[in-house]
Amino acid sequence: MIVVMNIGASEGQIETVISELNEYGFDVHRSSGSERSVLGAVGVKPEFDLRHLQLLDGVSEVYRVTDPYKFASRAWKQDSTEVKVGNETVGSHRVVLMAGPCSVESEEQIQLCAKMVSECGGTILRGGAFKPRSAPHSFQGLTEPELVMMRDAAEAHGLAVVTEIIEPGKTELLARYTDMLQIGARNMQNYPLLKAVGQSGLPVILERGMSATIEEWLMSAEYILAENNPNVILCERGTRTFKTSTRNTLDISAVPVVKSKSHLPVIVDPGNGVGPRNEELSMARAAIAAGADGLLIEVQAAPDRAPSDGSQLPMFDQLTEMMGQIRMIAAAVGRVVTDPAVETG
């Protein structure tokens, strides 16, 4: 249930409504915008009469939320959420580039990647220290020393850090080295993990599951938001369909659909969506035109020697060219992208 307060409602009026909701057995979550406050009442009570609240001072309207995801919905929060990650903000007028290797392999490799990302206009370094793979014999990533390497490389080039988390017990370790956690597609419905990252308070990228509907995706985000962690970024990375011509089917239409249903920022990982680097770069451009708030791109200093996914990784000159094109696309839809040549020139 959502309780929308009047513009200018006093703090006393808001507290009175919260107290009333608590007495009826609801858990209350408050969202205060620039003009008014909205109260989300959680608890299944079909018999509750909304008129108990509609007559209270300061209340504008009261209605039930039909969507199963309450805190992720536009009904709960009209204004789009902006997520602060280091010195960057995801969900603002800026289009954000997050890029880096699938797995951290060496200090030299991650330093070169961080340099590439920074020179292309990226502001967030992605990299895996713990990498879940479909086959147990594939390269799985390394451990804590590689987190240190990634942190050092990011700081040397003015970048924030995001890395994937695969089990709840690793939140404390990763929090020491990263600015944001990433939950991969395979873990989208790993509910203990969702709760753990919610409790960490760190910003979270939540990838869409390989066969997940948009509603299931938003329900997973709800688990994180229900832990009083509002800093969730949704990542479209393609779903598994009947098509065999691409690695997955990148659902570009999910970007505007999710934005109509939810206030959360949406980014796109085109590499997992299609596969080969030329197709990936095309889909990256399409994602920004569709309204994505950023891109998650896998890059390597030497793609052809990468231990995983080398054929889909863009070369440095391709990434640079893509970012130039994306700046033009972003401008056409009222957005901006960091341009290092301008900002340092």
C-alpha positions in Angstrom: 0.0 0.0 0.0 1.2 3.5 -0.8 0.4 6.6 1.1 1.1 9.9 -0.7 1.4 12.9 1.5 0.4 16.4 0.5 3.0 18.8 -0.8 4.4 20.6 2.3 3.0 18.1 4.8 4.6 18.7 8.2 6.9 16.2 9.9 4.3 15.8 12.6 1.6 14.8 10.1 4.0 12.3 8.5 4.9 10.8 11.8 1.2 10.5 12.8 0.5 8.5 9.6 3.5 6.2 10.2 2.4 5.6 13.8 -1.1 4.7 12.6 0.3 2.2 10.0 2.5 0.6 12.6 -0.5 0.2 14.9 -2.3 -1.7 12.2 0.7 -4.0 11.8 2.4 -2.6 8.7 6.1 -2.1 8.2 6.6 1.4 6.9 9.3 2.6 4.5 9.6 6.3 3.8 10.7 8.0 0.6 11.1 11.8 0.6 11.3 13.6 -2.7 11.9 17.2 -3.5 8.3 18.2 -2.9 6.5 15.4 -1.0 6.9 12.2 1.0 5.6 8.8 0.1 5.1 6.0 2.6 5.2 2.4 1.6 3.3 0.1 3.9 4.3 -3.6 3.7 2.2 -6.4 5.0 -0.6 -8.5 3.4 -3.9 -7.2 4.9 -6.6 -7.5 2.2 -9.3 -6.5 4.7 -7.7 -3.2 5.6 -9.9 -0.2 4.9 -8.0 2.6 3.2 -10.4 5.2 4.6 -8.7 4.9 7.9 -5.8 6.8 6.4 -7.5 9.0 3.8 -9.0 11.2 6.5 -5.7 11.8 8.3 -4.3 15.3 8.1 -1.6 15.7 5.4 -2.6 12.7 3.4 -3.2 13.3 -0.3 -4.1 9.8 -1.5 -3.9 6.1 -0.5 -3.9 3.2 -2.9 -2.9 -0.5 -3.0 0.0 -1.5 -5.1 -0.9 -4.3 -7.4 2.7 -5.0 -8.5 4.4 -7.6 -6.3 7.5 -5.4 -6.3 6.6 -2.4 -4.2 9.9 -0.6 -3.5 11.2 -1.1 -7.0 8.0 0.4 -8.6 7.3 3.8 -10.0 4.3 3.9 -7.8 6.6 3.9 -4.7 9.1 6.5 -6.1 8.2 8.7 -9.0 11.6 10.3 -9.4 14.3 8.2 -11.0 16.9 7.0 -8.6 20.5 8.1 -8.9 23.1 5.8 -7.4 26.4 7.3 -6.2 29.4 5.0 -7.0 32.7 6.6 -5.9 32.8 10.0 -7.7 30.3 8.8 -10.3 26.5 8.9 -10.3 24.5 6.3 -12.2 21.0 7.3 -13.3 21.7 11.0 -13.8 21.9 12.9 -17.1 25.4 11.3 -17.6 25.9 8.0 -19.5 28.4 5.9 -17.5 31.0 3.5 -18.9 32.0 0.6 -16.6 34.7 -1.5 -18.2 37.5 -3.9 -17.5 38.5 -7.6 -17.7 36.3 -10.5 -17.0 38.9 -11.8 -14.5 42.0 -10.1 -13.0 45.0 -12.0 -14.1 48.0 -9.9 -13.1 49.1 -6.5 -11.9 50.3 -5.5 -15.4 47.1 -6.6 -17.0 44.7 -4.7 -14.6 46.9 -1.6 -14.7 46.8 -1.5 -18.5 43.0 -2.1 -18.5 42.5 0.7 -16.0 44.5 3.0 -18.2 42.4 2.0 -21.3 39.1 2.5 -19.4 40.2 6.0 -18.2 41.4 7.1 -21.6 38.1 6.1 -23.2 36.1 8.1 -20.7 35.2 5.3 -18.4 34.7 6.0 -14.7 34.2 2.6 -13.1 36.7 -0.4 -13.4 35.0 -3.8 -13.5 36.9 -7.0 -12.9 36.4 -10.4 -11.4 38.4 -11.9 -8.5 35.8 -14.7 -8.1 34.3 -15.7 -11.4 31.6 -18.3 -11.7 31.7 -20.2 -15.0 29.4 -22.7 -16.6 32.2 -25.4 -16.8 34.2 -26.3 -13.6 37.4 -26.5 -15.7 37.2 -23.0 -17.1 39.3 -20.1 -15.6 37.5 -19.1 -12.4 39.4 -16.0 -11.4 41.8 -15.5 -8.5 41.4 -14.3 -4.9 42.2 -11.5 -2.5 45.5 -10.4 -3.9 43.8 -9.6 -7.2 41.3 -7.4 -5.4 44.2 -5.4 -4.1 45.6 -5.1 -7.6 42.3 -3.9 -8.9 41.9 -1.3 -6.1 45.4 0.0 -6.8 44.9 0.2 -10.5 41.6 2.0 -10.1 43.0 4.6 -7.7 46.0 5.1 -10.0 43.6 6.2 -12.8 40.8 7.8 -10.8 38.2 5.0 -11.2 35.7 3.4 -8.9 35.6 -0.4 -8.6 32.9 -3.0 -9.2 33.3 -6.8 -8.9 31.1 -9.8 -8.8 30.1 -11.5 -5.6 29.1 -15.1 -5.7 28.4 -16.0 -2.0 27.0 -14.2 1.0 30.1 -14.8 3.1 32.3 -12.6 0.9 30.5 -9.3 1.4 32.9 -8.1 4.2 36.0 -9.0 2.2 34.8 -7.3 -1.0 33.6 -4.2 0.8 37.2 -3.5 1.8 38.3 -3.2 -1.8 35.3 -2.3 -4.0 32.8 0.6 -4.4 30.0 -1.6 -5.8 29.0 -5.2 -5.9 27.7 -7.1 -8.9 25.3 -10.1 -8.9 25.6 -12.2 -12.0 22.7 -13.7 -14.0 23.2 -17.1 -12.4 22.6 -15.6 -9.0 19.7 -13.3 -9.7 17.4 -15.5 -7.6 20.0 -16.4 -5.0 17.9 -14.9 -2.2 20.4 -15.3 0.7 23.0 -13.5 -1.5 20.5 -10.7 -2.4 19.7 -10.1 1.3 23.5 -10.1 2.1 24.3 -7.5 -0.5 21.3 -5.5 0.6 22.6 -5.5 4.2 26.1 -4.4 3.0 24.8 -1.0 2.1 27.0 -0.9 -1.0 25.6 -0.1 -4.4 24.6 -3.2 -6.3 24.4 -4.2 -10.0 21.8 -6.8 -10.5 22.0 -8.7 -13.8 18.9 -10.1 -15.3 18.7 -13.9 -15.1 19.2 -15.9 -18.3 15.5 -16.9 -18.5 14.0 -14.3 -16.2 11.0 -12.2 -17.0 11.1 -8.5 -16.2 8.8 -9.0 -13.2 11.1 -11.7 -11.8 14.0 -9.4 -12.3 12.3 -6.6 -10.4 11.2 -9.0 -7.6 14.9 -9.9 -7.1 15.7 -6.2 -6.9 13.0 -6.0 -4.2 14.9 -8.3 -2.0 17.9 -5.8 -1.9 15.6 -2.8 -1.5 13.7 -4.4 1.3 17.0 -4.5 3.3 16.9 -0.6 3.2 19.5 -0.5 0.5 18.2 1.9 -2.2 21.3 1.7 -4.4 20.4 -0.9 -7.0 21.3 -0.7 -10.7 19.6 -3.2 -13.1 21.7 -4.7 -15.9 20.2 -6.1 -19.0 22.6 -8.7 -20.4 20.5 -10.9 -22.7 18.2 -13.8 -22.2 18.3 -17.4 -23.5 15.9 -17.8 -26.4 15.4 -20.1 -29.4 17.9 -18.1 -31.4 21.3 -19.6 -32.1 22.9 -16.8 -34.2 24.0 -14.9 -31.1 25.3 -15.8 -27.6 22.1 -14.7 -26.1 19.2 -12.4 -27.2 19.9 -8.9 -26.0 16.5 -7.4 -25.0 17.0 -3.7 -25.8 13.2 -3.2 -25.4 13.7 -4.1 -21.7 15.4 -0.7 -21.1 12.3 1.5 -21.8 9.9 -1.1 -20.3 11.8 -1.3 -17.0 12.1 2.5 -16.8 8.3 2.8 -17.2 7.8 0.3 -14.4 10.7 1.1 -12.0 12.6 4.1 -10.8 15.9 2.2 -10.7 18.8 2.9 -13.2 19.3 0.5 -16.1 22.6 -0.3 -17.8 23.3 -2.8 -20.6 26.0 -5.5 -21.0 26.1 -6.0 -24.8 28.9 -8.5 -24.7 27.0 -11.2 -22.9 24.0 -10.3 -25.0 25.4 -11.0 -28.5 29.0 -12.2 -28.3 31.3 -11.2 -31.2 32.9 -7.8 -30.7 31.5 -6.1 -33.8 28.0 -7.0 -32.9 28.6 -6.0 -29.3 29.6 -2.4 -30.3 26.5 -2.1 -32.4 24.3 -3.1 -29.5 26.1 -0.7 -27.2 25.1 2.1 -29.5 21.5 0.9 -29.6 21.4 0.6 -25.8 22.2 4.3 -25.3 19.6 5.3 -28.0 17.0 3.3 -26.0 17.7 5.2 -22.8 20.2 3.1 -20.9 22.0 4.9 -18.1 25.4 3.2 -18.9 27.3 0.3 -20.4 29.1 -2.6 -18.8 31.8 -3.6 -21.3 34.4 -6.3 -21.0 37.9 -5.2 -22.2 41.3 -6.6 -22.1 44.7 -5.1 -22.9 45.4 -8.2 -25.2 42.0 -9.7 -26.1 43.4 -12.4 -28.3 45.4 -13.8 -25.3 42.5 -13.5 -22.8 41.8 -16.8 -20.9 38.0 -16.3 -21.4 35.7 -14.6 -24.0 38.6 -13.2 -26.0 36.7 -13.2 -29.3 34.0 -10.9 -28.0 36.3 -8.3 -26.4 36.7 -5.0 -28.3 40.1 -3.8 -29.3 41.2 -0.4 -27.7 40.8 1.5 -31.0 37.3 0.0 -31.4 36.3 1.0 -27.9 37.6 4.5 -28.5 35.6 4.8 -31.7 32.5 3.4 -30.0 32.7 6.0 -27.2 33.0 8.8 -29.8 29.8 7.5 -31.5 28.1 7.1 -28.2 28.8 10.7 -27.2 26.9 11.8 -30.3 24.0 9.4 -29.6 23.8 10.5 -26.0 23.7 14.2 -27.1 20.8 13.4 -29.4 18.8 12.0 -26.5 19.7 14.7 -24.0 22.5 12.9 -22.2 26.3 13.4 -21.9 29.3 11.1 -21.7 32.7 11.8 -20.1 35.2 13.0 -22.7 38.7 12.9 -21.2 40.2 14.9 -24.1 37.9 17.8 -23.2 38.1 17.5 -19.4 41.9 17.3 -19.4 42.5 19.6 -22.3 
